[in-house]
Amino acid sequence: MTYKKGDRIALVHTTDSHTELKPGDEGTVHRFDANLSILSVTWDSGSTLSMLLDDGDEVRPA
């Protein structure tokens, strides 16, 4: 899947055990690097955790 700046997404799963994000949390795509499968997100909670889509993180359209 491809993402563009401004897309709204929701977290399905993250492998980051240190984040306070929970499944269902929503955010706005800031940048998508298709070569590295890194999705930079500004989460509504204020977090800026990026999603590593090739390493087990998963999002869906909000």
mmCIF file of the N, C-alpha and C atoms, coordinates in Angstrom:
data_MODEL
# 
_entry.id   MODEL 
# 
loop_
_atom_site.group_PDB 
_atom_site.id 
_atom_site.type_symbol 
_atom_site.label_atom_id 
_atom_site.label_alt_id 
_atom_site.label_comp_id 
_atom_site.label_asym_id 
_atom_site.label_entity_id 
_atom_site.label_seq_id 
_atom_site.pdbx_PDB_ins_code 
_atom_site.Cartn_x 
_atom_site.Cartn_y 
_atom_site.Cartn_z 
_atom_site.occupancy 
_atom_site.B_iso_or_equiv 
_atom_site.pdbx_formal_charge 
_atom_site.auth_seq_id 
_atom_site.auth_comp_id 
_atom_site.auth_asym_id 
_atom_site.auth_atom_id 
_atom_site.pdbx_PDB_model_num 
ATOM 1   N N  . MET A 1 1  ? 0.845   -1.186 0.000  1.00 0.00 ? 1  MET A N  1 
ATOM 2   C CA . MET A 1 1  ? 0.000   0.000  0.000  1.00 0.00 ? 1  MET A CA 1 
ATOM 3   C C  . MET A 1 1  ? 0.887   1.245  0.000  1.00 0.00 ? 1  MET A C  1 
ATOM 4   N N  . THR A 1 2  ? 0.370   2.316  -0.552 1.00 0.00 ? 2  THR A N  1 
ATOM 5   C CA . THR A 1 2  ? 1.105   3.576  -0.549 1.00 0.00 ? 2  THR A CA 1 
ATOM 6   C C  . THR A 1 2  ? 0.328   4.606  0.269  1.00 0.00 ? 2  THR A C  1 
ATOM 7   N N  . TYR A 1 3  ? 1.047   5.521  0.838  1.00 0.00 ? 3  TYR A N  1 
ATOM 8   C CA . TYR A 1 3  ? 0.452   6.552  1.684  1.00 0.00 ? 3  TYR A CA 1 
ATOM 9   C C  . TYR A 1 3  ? 0.937   7.908  1.202  1.00 0.00 ? 3  TYR A C  1 
ATOM 10  N N  . LYS A 1 4  ? 0.098   8.929  1.403  1.00 0.00 ? 4  LYS A N  1 
ATOM 11  C CA . LYS A 1 4  ? 0.521   10.285 1.054  1.00 0.00 ? 4  LYS A CA 1 
ATOM 12  C C  . LYS A 1 4  ? 0.291   11.205 2.247  1.00 0.00 ? 4  LYS A C  1 
ATOM 13  N N  . LYS A 1 5  ? 1.030   12.297 2.252  1.00 0.00 ? 5  LYS A N  1 
ATOM 14  C CA . LYS A 1 5  ? 0.925   13.268 3.332  1.00 0.00 ? 5  LYS A CA 1 
ATOM 15  C C  . LYS A 1 5  ? -0.535  13.689 3.506  1.00 0.00 ? 5  LYS A C  1 
ATOM 16  N N  . GLY A 1 6  ? -0.988  13.667 4.756  1.00 0.00 ? 6  GLY A N  1 
ATOM 17  C CA . GLY A 1 6  ? -2.352  14.066 5.062  1.00 0.00 ? 6  GLY A CA 1 
ATOM 18  C C  . GLY A 1 6  ? -3.318  12.908 5.222  1.00 0.00 ? 6  GLY A C  1 
ATOM 19  N N  . ASP A 1 7  ? -2.919  11.694 4.765  1.00 0.00 ? 7  ASP A N  1 
ATOM 20  C CA . ASP A 1 7  ? -3.785  10.532 4.956  1.00 0.00 ? 7  ASP A CA 1 
ATOM 21  C C  . ASP A 1 7  ? -3.997  10.291 6.453  1.00 0.00 ? 7  ASP A C  1 
ATOM 22  N N  . ARG A 1 8  ? -5.217  9.905  6.800  1.00 0.00 ? 8  ARG A N  1 
ATOM 23  C CA . ARG A 1 8  ? -5.528  9.544  8.185  1.00 0.00 ? 8  ARG A CA 1 
ATOM 24  C C  . ARG A 1 8  ? -5.420  8.027  8.323  1.00 0.00 ? 8  ARG A C  1 
ATOM 25  N N  . ILE A 1 9  ? -4.719  7.590  9.374  1.00 0.00 ? 9  ILE A N  1 
ATOM 26  C CA . ILE A 1 9  ? -4.534  6.161  9.613  1.00 0.00 ? 9  ILE A CA 1 
ATOM 27  C C  . ILE A 1 9  ? -4.836  5.836  11.068 1.00 0.00 ? 9  ILE A C  1 
ATOM 28  N N  . ALA A 1 10 ? -5.033  4.556  11.333 1.00 0.00 ? 10 ALA A N  1 
ATOM 29  C CA . ALA A 1 10 ? -5.238  4.072  12.695 1.00 0.00 ? 10 ALA A CA 1 
ATOM 30  C C  . ALA A 1 10 ? -4.264  2.919  12.936 1.00 0.00 ? 10 ALA A C  1 
ATOM 31  N N  . LEU A 1 11 ? -3.768  2.845  14.150 1.00 0.00 ? 11 LEU A N  1 
ATOM 32  C CA . LEU A 1 11 ? -2.833  1.795  14.521 1.00 0.00 ? 11 LEU A CA 1 
ATOM 33  C C  . LEU A 1 11 ? -3.558  0.461  14.679 1.00 0.00 ? 11 LEU A C  1 
ATOM 34  N N  . VAL A 1 12 ? -3.005  -0.562 14.066 1.00 0.00 ? 12 VAL A N  1 
ATOM 35  C CA . VAL A 1 12 ? -3.495  -1.927 14.262 1.00 0.00 ? 12 VAL A CA 1 
ATOM 36  C C  . VAL A 1 12 ? -2.568  -2.637 15.249 1.00 0.00 ? 12 VAL A C  1 
ATOM 37  N N  . HIS A 1 13 ? -1.236  -2.518 15.006 1.00 0.00 ? 13 HIS A N  1 
ATOM 38  C CA . HIS A 1 13 ? -0.245  -3.199 15.852 1.00 0.00 ? 13 HIS A CA 1 
ATOM 39  C C  . HIS A 1 13 ? 1.107   -2.518 15.694 1.00 0.00 ? 13 HIS A C  1 
ATOM 40  N N  . THR A 1 14 ? 1.854   -2.438 16.792 1.00 0.00 ? 14 THR A N  1 
ATOM 41  C CA . THR A 1 14 ? 3.241   -1.990 16.728 1.00 0.00 ? 14 THR A CA 1 
ATOM 42  C C  . THR A 1 14 ? 4.116   -2.931 17.532 1.00 0.00 ? 14 THR A C  1 
ATOM 43  N N  . THR A 1 15 ? 5.338   -3.108 17.068 1.00 0.00 ? 15 THR A N  1 
ATOM 44  C CA . THR A 1 15 ? 6.298   -3.951 17.779 1.00 0.00 ? 15 THR A CA 1 
ATOM 45  C C  . THR A 1 15 ? 7.080   -3.162 18.817 1.00 0.00 ? 15 THR A C  1 
ATOM 46  N N  . ASP A 1 16 ? 6.850   -1.845 18.899 1.00 0.00 ? 16 ASP A N  1 
ATOM 47  C CA . ASP A 1 16 ? 7.552   -0.993 19.862 1.00 0.00 ? 16 ASP A CA 1 
ATOM 48  C C  . ASP A 1 16 ? 6.931   -1.175 21.247 1.00 0.00 ? 16 ASP A C  1 
ATOM 49  N N  . SER A 1 17 ? 7.648   -1.824 22.134 1.00 0.00 ? 17 SER A N  1 
ATOM 50  C CA . SER A 1 17 ? 7.125   -2.102 23.476 1.00 0.00 ? 17 SER A CA 1 
ATOM 51  C C  . SER A 1 17 ? 7.199   -0.895 24.403 1.00 0.00 ? 17 SER A C  1 
ATOM 52  N N  . HIS A 1 18 ? 7.824   0.180  23.959 1.00 0.00 ? 18 HIS A N  1 
ATOM 53  C CA . HIS A 1 18 ? 8.001   1.361  24.810 1.00 0.00 ? 18 HIS A CA 1 
ATOM 54  C C  . HIS A 1 18 ? 7.002   2.481  24.527 1.00 0.00 ? 18 HIS A C  1 
ATOM 55  N N  . THR A 1 19 ? 6.160   2.307  23.529 1.00 0.00 ? 19 THR A N  1 
ATOM 56  C CA . THR A 1 19 ? 5.198   3.353  23.185 1.00 0.00 ? 19 THR A CA 1 
ATOM 57  C C  . THR A 1 19 ? 3.928   3.230  24.018 1.00 0.00 ? 19 THR A C  1 
ATOM 58  N N  . GLU A 1 20 ? 3.257   4.341  24.197 1.00 0.00 ? 20 GLU A N  1 
ATOM 59  C CA . GLU A 1 20 ? 1.963   4.341  24.869 1.00 0.00 ? 20 GLU A CA 1 
ATOM 60  C C  . GLU A 1 20 ? 0.813   4.271  23.866 1.00 0.00 ? 20 GLU A C  1 
ATOM 61  N N  . LEU A 1 21 ? 1.132   4.205  22.566 1.00 0.00 ? 21 LEU A N  1 
ATOM 62  C CA . LEU A 1 21 ? 0.093   4.071  21.553 1.00 0.00 ? 21 LEU A CA 1 
ATOM 63  C C  . LEU A 1 21 ? -0.606  2.729  21.709 1.00 0.00 ? 21 LEU A C  1 
ATOM 64  N N  . LYS A 1 22 ? -1.912  2.742  21.440 1.00 0.00 ? 22 LYS A N  1 
ATOM 65  C CA . LYS A 1 22 ? -2.725  1.535  21.549 1.00 0.00 ? 22 LYS A CA 1 
ATOM 66  C C  . LYS A 1 22 ? -3.436  1.288  20.220 1.00 0.00 ? 22 LYS A C  1 
ATOM 67  N N  . PRO A 1 23 ? -3.779  0.026  19.935 1.00 0.00 ? 23 PRO A N  1 
ATOM 68  C CA . PRO A 1 23 ? -4.552  -0.243 18.721 1.00 0.00 ? 23 PRO A CA 1 
ATOM 69  C C  . PRO A 1 23 ? -5.803  0.638  18.677 1.00 0.00 ? 23 PRO A C  1 
ATOM 70  N N  . GLY A 1 24 ? -6.040  1.211  17.510 1.00 0.00 ? 24 GLY A N  1 
ATOM 71  C CA . GLY A 1 24 ? -7.177  2.113  17.327 1.00 0.00 ? 24 GLY A CA 1 
ATOM 72  C C  . GLY A 1 24 ? -6.790  3.581  17.397 1.00 0.00 ? 24 GLY A C  1 
ATOM 73  N N  . ASP A 1 25 ? -5.613  3.897  17.989 1.00 0.00 ? 25 ASP A N  1 
ATOM 74  C CA . ASP A 1 25 ? -5.161  5.290  18.014 1.00 0.00 ? 25 ASP A CA 1 
ATOM 75  C C  . ASP A 1 25 ? -4.996  5.783  16.587 1.00 0.00 ? 25 ASP A C  1 
ATOM 76  N N  . GLU A 1 26 ? -5.347  7.047  16.360 1.00 0.00 ? 26 GLU A N  1 
ATOM 77  C CA . GLU A 1 26 ? -5.313  7.602  15.007 1.00 0.00 ? 26 GLU A CA 1 
ATOM 78  C C  . GLU A 1 26 ? -4.262  8.694  14.870 1.00 0.00 ? 26 GLU A C  1 
ATOM 79  N N  . GLY A 1 27 ? -3.846  8.892  13.625 1.00 0.00 ? 27 GLY A N  1 
ATOM 80  C CA . GLY A 1 27 ? -2.869  9.928  13.336 1.00 0.00 ? 27 GLY A CA 1 
ATOM 81  C C  . GLY A 1 27 ? -2.917  10.322 11.872 1.00 0.00 ? 27 GLY A C  1 
ATOM 82  N N  . THR A 1 28 ? -2.059  11.273 11.528 1.00 0.00 ? 28 THR A N  1 
ATOM 83  C CA . THR A 1 28 ? -1.980  11.809 10.173 1.00 0.00 ? 28 THR A CA 1 
ATOM 84  C C  . THR A 1 28 ? -0.599  11.512 9.607  1.00 0.00 ? 28 THR A C  1 
ATOM 85  N N  . VAL A 1 29 ? -0.567  10.988 8.394  1.00 0.00 ? 29 VAL A N  1 
ATOM 86  C CA . VAL A 1 29 ? 0.698   10.691 7.724  1.00 0.00 ? 29 VAL A CA 1 
ATOM 87  C C  . VAL A 1 29 ? 1.436   11.996 7.453  1.00 0.00 ? 29 VAL A C  1 
ATOM 88  N N  . HIS A 1 30 ? 2.699   12.011 7.863  1.00 0.00 ? 30 HIS A N  1 
ATOM 89  C CA . HIS A 1 30 ? 3.574   13.161 7.609  1.00 0.00 ? 30 HIS A CA 1 
ATOM 90  C C  . HIS A 1 30 ? 4.438   12.878 6.372  1.00 0.00 ? 30 HIS A C  1 
ATOM 91  N N  . ARG A 1 31 ? 4.904   11.629 6.260  1.00 0.00 ? 31 ARG A N  1 
ATOM 92  C CA . ARG A 1 31 ? 5.784   11.257 5.144  1.00 0.00 ? 31 ARG A CA 1 
ATOM 93  C C  . ARG A 1 31 ? 5.789   9.738  5.019  1.00 0.00 ? 31 ARG A C  1 
ATOM 94  N N  . PHE A 1 32 ? 5.927   9.243  3.792  1.00 0.00 ? 32 PHE A N  1 
ATOM 95  C CA . PHE A 1 32 ? 6.054   7.812  3.557  1.00 0.00 ? 32 PHE A CA 1 
ATOM 96  C C  . PHE A 1 32 ? 7.264   7.559  2.687  1.00 0.00 ? 32 PHE A C  1 
ATOM 97  N N  . ASP A 1 33 ? 8.207   6.763  3.192  1.00 0.00 ? 33 ASP A N  1 
ATOM 98  C CA . ASP A 1 33 ? 9.385   6.364  2.430  1.00 0.00 ? 33 ASP A CA 1 
ATOM 99  C C  . ASP A 1 33 ? 9.144   4.936  1.947  1.00 0.00 ? 33 ASP A C  1 
ATOM 100 N N  . ALA A 1 34 ? 8.727   4.804  0.707  1.00 0.00 ? 34 ALA A N  1 
ATOM 101 C CA . ALA A 1 34 ? 8.381   3.491  0.149  1.00 0.00 ? 34 ALA A CA 1 
ATOM 102 C C  . ALA A 1 34 ? 9.600   2.578  0.060  1.00 0.00 ? 34 ALA A C  1 
ATOM 103 N N  . ASN A 1 35 ? 10.778  3.138  -0.174 1.00 0.00 ? 35 ASN A N  1 
ATOM 104 C CA . ASN A 1 35 ? 11.994  2.319  -0.291 1.00 0.00 ? 35 ASN A CA 1 
ATOM 105 C C  . ASN A 1 35 ? 12.331  1.626  1.023  1.00 0.00 ? 35 ASN A C  1 
ATOM 106 N N  . LEU A 1 36 ? 12.106  2.309  2.138  1.00 0.00 ? 36 LEU A N  1 
ATOM 107 C CA . LEU A 1 36 ? 12.423  1.749  3.457  1.00 0.00 ? 36 LEU A CA 1 
ATOM 108 C C  . LEU A 1 36 ? 11.184  1.249  4.191  1.00 0.00 ? 36 LEU A C  1 
ATOM 109 N N  . SER A 1 37 ? 10.006  1.470  3.604  1.00 0.00 ? 37 SER A N  1 
ATOM 110 C CA . SER A 1 37 ? 8.722   1.109  4.231  1.00 0.00 ? 37 SER A CA 1 
ATOM 111 C C  . SER A 1 37 ? 8.584   1.730  5.620  1.00 0.00 ? 37 SER A C  1 
ATOM 112 N N  . ILE A 1 38 ? 8.934   3.020  5.701  1.00 0.00 ? 38 ILE A N  1 
ATOM 113 C CA . ILE A 1 38 ? 8.808   3.776  6.947  1.00 0.00 ? 38 ILE A CA 1 
ATOM 114 C C  . ILE A 1 38 ? 7.719   4.824  6.767  1.00 0.00 ? 38 ILE A C  1 
ATOM 115 N N  . LEU A 1 39 ? 6.758   4.775  7.670  1.00 0.00 ? 39 LEU A N  1 
ATOM 116 C CA . LEU A 1 39 ? 5.632   5.694  7.648  1.00 0.00 ? 39 LEU A CA 1 
ATOM 117 C C  . LEU A 1 39 ? 5.779   6.653  8.822  1.00 0.00 ? 39 LEU A C  1 
ATOM 118 N N  . SER A 1 40 ? 6.040   7.924  8.521  1.00 0.00 ? 40 SER A N  1 
ATOM 119 C CA . SER A 1 40 ? 6.159   8.943  9.566  1.00 0.00 ? 40 SER A CA 1 
ATOM 120 C C  . SER A 1 40 ? 4.772   9.478  9.868  1.00 0.00 ? 40 SER A C  1 
ATOM 121 N N  . VAL A 1 41 ? 4.389   9.422  11.140 1.00 0.00 ? 41 VAL A N  1 
ATOM 122 C CA . VAL A 1 41 ? 3.028   9.753  11.556 1.00 0.00 ? 41 VAL A CA 1 
ATOM 123 C C  . VAL A 1 41 ? 3.047   10.770 12.685 1.00 0.00 ? 41 VAL A C  1 
ATOM 124 N N  . THR A 1 42 ? 2.146   11.739 12.600 1.00 0.00 ? 42 THR A N  1 
ATOM 125 C CA . THR A 1 42 ? 1.873   12.627 13.727 1.00 0.00 ? 42 THR A CA 1 
ATOM 126 C C  . THR A 1 42 ? 0.591   12.101 14.358 1.00 0.00 ? 42 THR A C  1 
ATOM 127 N N  . TRP A 1 43 ? 0.746   11.435 15.489 1.00 0.00 ? 43 TRP A N  1 
ATOM 128 C CA . TRP A 1 43 ? -0.390  10.818 16.162 1.00 0.00 ? 43 TRP A CA 1 
ATOM 129 C C  . TRP A 1 43 ? -1.191  11.866 16.908 1.00 0.00 ? 43 TRP A C  1 
ATOM 130 N N  . ASP A 1 44 ? -2.504  11.663 16.974 1.00 0.00 ? 44 ASP A N  1 
ATOM 131 C CA . ASP A 1 44 ? -3.382  12.621 17.654 1.00 0.00 ? 44 ASP A CA 1 
ATOM 132 C C  . ASP A 1 44 ? -2.996  12.800 19.120 1.00 0.00 ? 44 ASP A C  1 
ATOM 133 N N  . SER A 1 45 ? -2.352  11.798 19.707 1.00 0.00 ? 45 SER A N  1 
ATOM 134 C CA . SER A 1 45 ? -1.931  11.859 21.113 1.00 0.00 ? 45 SER A CA 1 
ATOM 135 C C  . SER A 1 45 ? -0.716  12.757 21.313 1.00 0.00 ? 45 SER A C  1 
ATOM 136 N N  . GLY A 1 46 ? -0.087  13.177 20.201 1.00 0.00 ? 46 GLY A N  1 
ATOM 137 C CA . GLY A 1 46 ? 1.116   13.999 20.289 1.00 0.00 ? 46 GLY A CA 1 
ATOM 138 C C  . GLY A 1 46 ? 2.384   13.219 19.991 1.00 0.00 ? 46 GLY A C  1 
ATOM 139 N N  . SER A 1 47 ? 2.302   11.901 19.950 1.00 0.00 ? 47 SER A N  1 
ATOM 140 C CA . SER A 1 47 ? 3.448   11.067 19.620 1.00 0.00 ? 47 SER A CA 1 
ATOM 141 C C  . SER A 1 47 ? 3.833   11.264 18.159 1.00 0.00 ? 47 SER A C  1 
ATOM 142 N N  . THR A 1 48 ? 5.110   11.071 17.853 1.00 0.00 ? 48 THR A N  1 
ATOM 143 C CA . THR A 1 48 ? 5.592   11.141 16.472 1.00 0.00 ? 48 THR A CA 1 
ATOM 144 C C  . THR A 1 48 ? 6.247   9.823  16.066 1.00 0.00 ? 48 THR A C  1 
ATOM 145 N N  . LEU A 1 49 ? 5.860   8.736  16.721 1.00 0.00 ? 49 LEU A N  1 
ATOM 146 C CA . LEU A 1 49 ? 6.436   7.428  16.430 1.00 0.00 ? 49 LEU A CA 1 
ATOM 147 C C  . LEU A 1 49 ? 6.195   7.045  14.974 1.00 0.00 ? 49 LEU A C  1 
ATOM 148 N N  . SER A 1 50 ? 7.266   6.672  14.289 1.00 0.00 ? 50 SER A N  1 
ATOM 149 C CA . SER A 1 50 ? 7.161   6.194  12.908 1.00 0.00 ? 50 SER A CA 1 
ATOM 150 C C  . SER A 1 50 ? 6.841   4.708  12.908 1.00 0.00 ? 50 SER A C  1 
ATOM 151 N N  . MET A 1 51 ? 6.146   4.273  11.875 1.00 0.00 ? 51 MET A N  1 
ATOM 152 C CA . MET A 1 51 ? 5.793   2.870  11.723 1.00 0.00 ? 51 MET A CA 1 
ATOM 153 C C  . MET A 1 51 ? 6.778   2.208  10.768 1.00 0.00 ? 51 MET A C  1 
ATOM 154 N N  . LEU A 1 52 ? 7.346   1.095  11.196 1.00 0.00 ? 52 LEU A N  1 
ATOM 155 C CA . LEU A 1 52 ? 8.270   0.316  10.378 1.00 0.00 ? 52 LEU A CA 1 
ATOM 156 C C  . LEU A 1 52 ? 7.467   -0.837 9.780  1.00 0.00 ? 52 LEU A C  1 
ATOM 157 N N  . LEU A 1 53 ? 6.931   -0.617 8.607  1.00 0.00 ? 53 LEU A N  1 
ATOM 158 C CA . LEU A 1 53 ? 5.962   -1.535 8.023  1.00 0.00 ? 53 LEU A CA 1 
ATOM 159 C C  . LEU A 1 53 ? 6.557   -2.892 7.647  1.00 0.00 ? 53 LEU A C  1 
ATOM 160 N N  . ASP A 1 54 ? 7.857   -2.963 7.412  1.00 0.00 ? 54 ASP A N  1 
ATOM 161 C CA . ASP A 1 54 ? 8.498   -4.247 7.102  1.00 0.00 ? 54 ASP A CA 1 
ATOM 162 C C  . ASP A 1 54 ? 8.948   -4.977 8.359  1.00 0.00 ? 54 ASP A C  1 
ATOM 163 N N  . ASP A 1 55 ? 8.799   -4.345 9.513  1.00 0.00 ? 55 ASP A N  1 
ATOM 164 C CA . ASP A 1 55 ? 9.258   -4.947 10.771 1.00 0.00 ? 55 ASP A CA 1 
ATOM 165 C C  . ASP A 1 55 ? 8.122   -5.289 11.718 1.00 0.00 ? 55 ASP A C  1 
ATOM 166 N N  . GLY A 1 56 ? 6.896   -5.396 11.201 1.00 0.00 ? 56 GLY A N  1 
ATOM 167 C CA . GLY A 1 56 ? 5.794   -5.857 12.030 1.00 0.00 ? 56 GLY A CA 1 
ATOM 168 C C  . GLY A 1 56 ? 4.787   -4.817 12.438 1.00 0.00 ? 56 GLY A C  1 
ATOM 169 N N  . ASP A 1 57 ? 5.073   -3.529 12.201 1.00 0.00 ? 57 ASP A N  1 
ATOM 170 C CA . ASP A 1 57 ? 4.075   -2.503 12.516 1.00 0.00 ? 57 ASP A CA 1 
ATOM 171 C C  . ASP A 1 57 ? 2.975   -2.543 11.464 1.00 0.00 ? 57 ASP A C  1 
ATOM 172 N N  . GLU A 1 58 ? 1.745   -2.278 11.895 1.00 0.00 ? 58 GLU A N  1 
ATOM 173 C CA . GLU A 1 58 ? 0.624   -2.357 10.977 1.00 0.00 ? 58 GLU A CA 1 
ATOM 174 C C  . GLU A 1 58 ? -0.367  -1.240 11.265 1.00 0.00 ? 58 GLU A C  1 
ATOM 175 N N  . VAL A 1 59 ? -0.848  -0.600 10.199 1.00 0.00 ? 59 VAL A N  1 
ATOM 176 C CA . VAL A 1 59 ? -1.854  0.453  10.283 1.00 0.00 ? 59 VAL A CA 1 
ATOM 177 C C  . VAL A 1 59 ? -2.963  0.162  9.278  1.00 0.00 ? 59 VAL A C  1 
ATOM 178 N N  . ARG A 1 60 ? -4.068  0.881  9.430  1.00 0.00 ? 60 ARG A N  1 
ATOM 179 C CA . ARG A 1 60 ? -5.177  0.779  8.488  1.00 0.00 ? 60 ARG A CA 1 
ATOM 180 C C  . ARG A 1 60 ? -5.699  2.190  8.264  1.00 0.00 ? 60 ARG A C  1 
ATOM 181 N N  . PRO A 1 61 ? -6.461  2.396  7.183  1.00 0.00 ? 61 PRO A N  1 
ATOM 182 C CA . PRO A 1 61 ? -7.082  3.714  6.982  1.00 0.00 ? 61 PRO A CA 1 
ATOM 183 C C  . PRO A 1 61 ? -8.034  4.015  8.148  1.00 0.00 ? 61 PRO A C  1 
ATOM 184 N N  . ALA A 1 62 ? -8.075  5.272  8.547  1.00 0.00 ? 62 ALA A N  1 
ATOM 185 C CA . ALA A 1 62 ? -8.945  5.664  9.653  1.00 0.00 ? 62 ALA A CA 1 
ATOM 186 C C  . ALA A 1 62 ? -10.326 6.022  9.121  1.00 0.00 ? 62 ALA A C  1 
# 
